[in-house]
Amino acid sequence: MKKIRILLVDDDVRNSLLLKRFIEAEGYEVVYASNGRIGLEMYRETHPDLILLDINMPELDGFETARVIRQSDKKVIIFFLTDRTDKVDRLHGFSLKGNDYIPKPFYPEELIAKINERFESMTVREETEYQLGDTLFRPNLSSLTYKGETHSLSVRQAEILQMLAENVGQPVERDRILENIWGDASYSNSLALNVQITYIRRLLDDPRLSIISIKKKGYILSVSQ
């Protein structure tokens, strides 16, 4: 699966690193730069899908950084994250073809929701659908539809469920899930997997569907007749 790459550019190092970990927990790859100049360098090196861009920064502010990027790249998504909320600043941000303007302070969950909305169609390589019992699972839309009601999954939850859906009735090892989705099978990632499985179970309204735990080994997505 394509790993969506996000470039976070903000000189508030402490809060940025916290935000970085929060976004990474949702399954995104995050690269951090502490000012606009470094941000431009990282942009050219990493080719991100989305840039989270503070405005008030030393060396090169967010507006100037965005202006330089937009000279050659009209497609990369840019979210301005800033405490500059005056109308003139917002209009200037949108004049630079910013895709969103998010005032600080904000809840990380709100930012994640905006990111998920932008990338819901990029969570898988192709338009794949799984009919699981009476539930339609669309990984590319991160959605589960049962009896006309649709639930949204996070990017990471969709990735986990797709691995299980590709192996219905068969065990999928924990370490395989962790390596494929988190990149390693560390203890902290293993705990995160437990949490995500719990969330997915809550979204499975279809009584024909269940995720069976195999103690210390993995999971089985079961579909009853």
Residue pairs with C-beta under 8 A, 6 or more apart in sequence:
1 123
1 124
1 125
1 159
1 162
2 122
2 124
2 125
3 28
3 29
4 27
4 28
4 29
4 49
4 50
4 119
4 122
4 155
5 28
5 29
5 30
5 31
5 46
5 47
5 48
5 49
5 50
6 23
6 28
6 29
6 30
6 31
6 48
6 49
6 50
6 51
6 52
6 115
7 30
7 31
7 32
7 33
7 39
7 42
7 43
7 46
7 48
7 50
7 51
7 52
8 16
8 19
8 20
8 23
8 30
8 31
8 32
8 33
8 52
9 32
9 33
9 34
9 35
9 36
9 38
9 39
9 42
9 51
9 52
9 53
9 54
9 57
9 62
9 65
10 16
10 34
10 52
10 53
10 54
10 57
10 81
11 34
11 35
11 54
11 56
11 57
11 58
12 54
13 34
16 32
16 34
17 32
19 108
19 111
20 30
20 32
22 108
22 112
23 30
23 108
23 111
23 112
23 115
24 30
25 156
25 192
26 112
26 115
26 116
26 154
26 155
26 156
27 154
27 155
27 156
27 159
27 181
28 115
28 155
31 42
31 46
31 48
33 39
33 41
33 42
35 57
35 58
35 59
35 60
36 57
36 59
36 60
36 61
36 62
36 64
36 65
37 59
37 60
39 51
39 53
39 60
39 65
40 60
40 65
40 68
40 69
43 51
43 69
43 76
48 76
49 76
49 77
49 119
49 122
50 76
50 77
50 78
50 79
50 115
50 118
50 119
51 66
51 69
51 76
51 77
51 78
51 79
52 79
52 81
52 111
53 62
53 65
53 66
53 78
53 79
53 80
53 81
53 98
54 62
54 80
54 81
54 82
55 61
55 62
55 63
55 80
55 82
55 84
55 89
55 93
56 62
56 82
56 83
56 84
57 65
62 80
62 82
63 92
63 93
63 96
66 78
66 80
66 93
66 96
66 97
66 98
67 96
69 76
69 78
70 78
70 96
70 97
74 97
77 99
77 118
78 96
78 97
78 98
78 99
78 100
79 98
79 99
79 100
79 101
79 102
79 111
79 114
80 93
80 98
80 100
80 101
80 102
81 102
81 104
81 106
81 111
82 89
82 93
82 101
82 102
82 103
82 104
83 103
83 104
83 105
85 103
90 101
93 101
94 101
99 118
100 114
102 110
102 111
102 114
112 154
116 142
116 152
116 154
116 155
119 155
120 140
120 141
120 142
120 143
120 152
121 140
121 141
122 140
123 139
123 140
123 142
123 155
123 158
123 159
124 139
124 140
124 158
124 162
126 140
127 140
128 138
128 139
128 140
128 162
129 136
129 137
129 138
130 136
130 137
130 138
130 139
130 162
130 165
131 137
132 165
132 168
132 206
132 208
132 209
132 221
132 223
133 206
133 208
133 209
133 223
133 224
134 146
134 147
134 206
134 208
135 144
135 145
135 146
135 204
135 205
135 206
135 208
135 209
136 144
136 145
136 146
137 143
137 144
137 161
137 162
137 165
138 144
138 145
139 158
139 159
139 161
139 162
139 165
142 152
142 153
142 154
142 155
142 157
142 158
143 150
143 151
143 152
143 153
144 150
144 151
144 153
144 203
144 204
144 205
145 151
146 205
146 206
147 205
149 205
151 203
151 205
153 161
153 200
153 203
154 196
154 199
156 181
156 196
157 196
157 199
157 200
157 203
159 180
159 181
160 177
160 181
160 193
160 196
160 197
160 200
161 200
161 221
163 172
163 176
163 177
163 180
163 181
164 172
164 211
164 219
164 220
164 221
165 221
167 221
168 221
168 222
168 223
169 220
169 221
169 222
169 223
170 220
171 214
171 217
171 218
171 219
171 220
172 218
172 219
172 220
172 221
173 217
173 218
174 185
174 190
174 193
174 216
174 217
174 218
174 219
175 185
176 218
177 193
177 218
177 219
178 184
178 185
178 186
178 189
178 190
178 193
179 185
182 189
182 192
182 193
183 189
197 211
197 213
197 219
200 211
201 210
201 211
204 210
204 211
207 224
208 223
208 224
208 225
209 221
209 222
209 223
209 224
210 221
210 222
210 224
211 219
211 220
211 221
211 222
212 219
212 220
212 221
212 222
213 219
214 220
